[in-house]
């Protein structure tokens, strides 16, 4: 699948899993040979053009330049959303209901930081917040997709102080509510880290002082009542994250929804539950299979990966586009599609052009 040649993207994402994949000559195009700490093989799957799979679900791809595209995989047509002239690849977060895509970053020449929302239902995007460049956080959708929280920390390089603070956006109206927190930490020295409770009823915010005092404060905000509450919390090194507590009890925190291209799973069911893709139990050994089991109980091995201390696993499940098409990737972030009805595979992208952020 090729976008216009002038949109070619250089390789910038960090391939943190360095490994190798080797296949027989007949299927060498399916998984190109790489060499690292060890070797692995892929079974002889037939490679076909992606267009022949007739995938109806569109792909949403963000280029390193920050431009968003809607991609028709069956027709190989890339439709561009207006270019907002980001300086580099923006931060991308989809909503849990998969209706919205939040993408944000600094504009060219660092004129400002902008936060955009793309609506997959109406094929439109809107600017929801803008502030001076630097100091911007990554927006986080609530588990029920009703709210989006954006944090912006003041930076001394700002020409003005407007835009700093915590903002809660209602996705029904996209109105922005500046959230005033009763923190004792001076605004210019405050850095906020937002999280949503697992049940989605409250926004949990950690405020940390960046003036050298290393002071931490914790708050809860409930959108339904607009009540702000100061609470207790701590940093837990075992989970590398914040723990919020109320009356001595930890509050379960929702796992953040990330773009599919950022996901590396070991198991996932298809949307309708007929199929399951999983890594074999041998995943902690040097060689392990990636398998798909169908409604008739037949197991098909679609790729082999390996595990090494210096590189970890070399194959990961990205997810099911629909009931028939599974996307998986290797250590070099090369993405392939496996089709359950035919047993064929196809490249989702070609070569280094696969280094993009995408979702469906």
N, C-alpha and C positions, 0 to 999 in steps of 0.2 A: 504494500500500500504506500503510495508516494504522494506527499503534498507537493505543492509547487516547489521547484528547485531552489528558489530564493529563500525558502523557509527551512532549509536544511539546518539541523540542530547539532552543535558540537557535543561531544560526550562530556557531561559535567557531573552527573550523579555518581556518588561513590559506590563502586561495586565492592561491598564489604565482604562478600563471600567469594574468595578466590579459589577456583577449582578447575576441573576439567571434565569434558564430555567427549566421548569418542563413539562413533557409530560405524557400521559397515558401509562400504562405498556406495551401495545402492540407496542408502538413506542418509548420506552425509549431509545433504542439504537441510535435513530436518533439524539436526542438532550439530552445529559445526564443531570440529575438534578444537579443544582447548587443552592446555597442559598446566597443571599446578602441582599440588601436593600428591594427588593420586589420580586414578582413572575411574571412569564409569562408562556404561554402555546404555544405548537405547535400543529397544526391539525394532524389527524392521517394519515400521509403520509407513504406509503410503503417503507421500506428500502431495498435496493438491493446491491450486490457487485458492486463496481465501474467498474470492468472489463465488466460487462454486459451492460454498457451504450455505449460501443464501441466508445469512444471519440478518434478522429483521431488527434486532435491538441496536439502536445507535450507540456509538462510542463518543465520549466527550474527552477531547485531548487538549492539554495545555502545553504549549511550546515553551522552551526555555525563555523566549522573548516575552512571555506572559500572555500571548495571544491564545484565545480559546477557539476550538473548532468542534463542530458537530460532524461526525463521520458516519456516512452510510457504508457499512462494511461490504454489503453485497454488490453495490454499484461502484464502490471505490471513489466516492465523491466526498470531498472535504468542503464544508460550508463554514466560512469564518465568521466569528462574532467580532464586533468592532474592536480594533486594536487600541488598547489603553496605554501603550508605550511604556510598559514596565521596563525597569533597568535589567531585570533578570527573572528567572522562573519564580512565580509567586507561590505563596502558601495556598494550598488547596484543601478544602474540607467539604464533603457532601453532607447533606442532611440525612438523618436516619430513614426518612420516608423516600429518599432518593429523588425528591422533587427539585431541590435547590443545590447549587454548587456555589460555595463561597470561595472567592479567590482574591488575594490582596498582595500588595507589594509596593515598593518605591518606584516612582516614575523616573523616566530618564532625566539626568542632570539633578536627581534627588530633589525635584521640585516639591513633591509631597508624597505622602503614603495614602493610597486609596484602597477602599474595601468595596468590592463589587459582588453582586448576587445574580447568578444566572438561573432563570426559571425554565426548567425543562418542559413544563406543561405549555407555556405560552411562547417559548423560544425567544425570550427577551431578557435583557440584563439591566441592572440599575446600580447606580452609585449610592451606597447607604451611609458612608462615612469617609471623611477626608481630614487629615491633619498634617502638620509639617513633617517632613521626612525624619526618619529614625524614631526609635522608641515605640514601634508598633508591635502588638502581640498577634498571635494566630487566633482567629475567631473560633468559637466552639458552639455548635448547635446543641440544644437540649435534646434529651432522648426521644421526646414526642415531636420534635421538629417545630415546636411552636415559638421558640425563642432562639436568638443568636446573641452571644455575648462577645463584645470586643473590648480589649483593654489597650490603653495607650499610655505609656510612661513618659514623663517629661524628659527631654534630653537637652543638655546645655547648648547643643548646636541648633536648637530651634530658634527661629527668629521671633516667635511669639509662643505663648503658653496655651493658646486655645486648642482644644481637642484632647487634652490629657484626661485620664480618669477611666472609669468603667461604664460601658454603655450596653444596655439591654434592648435589643430590637425585637419587636413583635412581628412575626412573619405574616400575620394577617393584614397588617397595615404598613409595616416597615417603618413605623415611627420609632425614633431613638429616644430612650429614657436614660439620661445621665444619672448614674447611681452614686449617691452621696454616702460614703461610709464613715462612721465615727472613729476614724483611725487617728492615733497620736503621732503617726509618722508623717513628716512634712511631705507635701505633694511632690515637690521637686526631687525627693529622695525615695519615693515609693515605687515599688515594682509589684504588679499584681499577677497572680496565677489563678485563673478561674477553672472550676470543675463543676459538673452537675451531679446531683445525687442520683443514685441508680433508679429511683422511682420518678425522677424528673420534676419533683415538687419544689426543689430549692437549688439555688445557685450557691456554690461554696467557693469562697474567695480567700486566698492567702495573700496578705500584704507583707512584703519584706523591705526593710530599710536598706538602701544602697549607699549610705553615708559612712559605712565602716562600723556602725554599732551592731550590725547583724541582728536587728530586732525583727521579730515575726509577730503578726497578728492575724486572727482568723475570724471570718464573718459568714453569715448565712443571709440570703435574700430570697424571699418567696414571692414570685411574680403574681400569684393569685391574691395575696393580701398586701403586697408592697411593703412588707415588714422586714427590717434589717435587724439582725441579731448578732451580737458578739459571742464568739464561742471559743472553745479550746482546740488545739491541734498540735501536730508534731510532724517532723520529717522522718520517714521510715526508710532506712537505708536498704532493707531487704527488698522492698518493692520499688526503690528509687522514686518515691513520690510522697505526696502529702496525705496525712490522715487527719480527718476532722472528727471531733468528738463532742457529744452532748450528754451531759450528766454521766460521764464515765463510759459511754458507749460509742464505739466507732460507727460512723455513718458510711454505709456502702456507697462507693463512687462509681458513676457510670463510665464504661469504657468508651473512649472517644472514637467516633466513626471516622475512618480515614479513606482516602481514595483507593480504589482497587489496586492500582499499581504499587501502592505502598504496603500491600498485604502479603504476608507469607504464611500460609496455613498448612497444617499437617492433615486436615480432614475437612470436608464440606459436602453437604447434600445439595443436589440440584434444587431449583426453586419449587418444583412439584414433588420432591422427595422420592422420585423413582430411581435415581442414581446417587451413588456416593463415591467420591474420590478420596483416596487416603494414601499416606505413605506407609509402606510395610513396617511390620514390627521390627524389622532389621535396621530401622533408621539410625540407630546409634552404633551400627557396625560400619565397616568401610564401604560396603555396597548394599543398597536397599532399593526396592522397587516403588514406583508410583502406580497405584492400581485404581481401576474403576469397576465397581460392582453394580449390576443392573437388576431390574425387577425379577428376572428369572434366576438370579443367584449366580450367574456366570461372572467370573472375575477376569478382567483384561488388564494385563500389565502394559502400561503405555510409555514408561520411561524408567531408566535406572539412574540413581544418583549415588553419591558416596558421602561419607562423613570422615572428616579429618580434624584433629585438634586445631590445626592452623587455619581452617576455613569453615568449619561447621558443615551443615547440609548444603548440597549443591542443587537440589531441586525443591521447589515450593509450589503449592497450589495457590493460584491467584483468585479463582472463583468461577462460578458458572454464569455465563452470559444469559443462557436460557436453559431449557430442559435437555438440549442436545449438545451444547457446546461448552467445553471446559477450557479455561485459560490456565496455563502453568508457565513458570519461568525457571531458567537456570541461574547459576551463580553470577553470570555476566549480564543479567537483566534482559535476556533475550526471551521474548514471549511467544508461545505457541498455542494453537487451538486444537483440541482433540474433539472429533465429532463421534458421538456414540452410535448413531445410526449406520455409519459406514466404516468406522474405525480409522478414518483418514486424519491426517494432521495438516496444518497450514501455519505459516509464519504470520503472526499478527502484525508485525512490522518487519522491516528489512535492516539487518545489520545494526549499526550504531544509531540509526534513526529510531530505535525502540526506546531510547532514553528520554522518555517523556512521562508526564503525570497524566493518568487517564482514569476514567470511571465510566460506568454504564448504568 
